[in-house]
Amino acid sequence: MSYQLYRNTTVGNTLQESLDELIQYGQITPALAVKVLLQFDKSINQALSSKVKFCDNVWTFMLNDVEFREVQEVAKVDKVKIVACDGK
């Protein structure tokens, strides 16, 4: 079973709104919408498990093919590791 907490993100909410609209217009069934949401839960959890880690109040993000932009400047890198912790 996958956690459903990512349904409350912008992408999760937008997906749910889109599915509700498709149901309302009769383009998909409620059962199909549930299957889509379950697949979303599974996919987002799987993707983030290899890209984000949280341990002892420290977040670690592993990113690939990153662009940093500042006004006119762009720096491209293959991999970035971001480590963030609570500032308390």
Protein Blocks (a to p, Z undefined) as FASTA:
>chain_A
ZZfklmmpmklmmmmmmmmmmmmnopacfklmmmmmmmmmmmmmmmmmmmpcceehiacd
ddehiaddehjaccddfbdcdddddfZZ
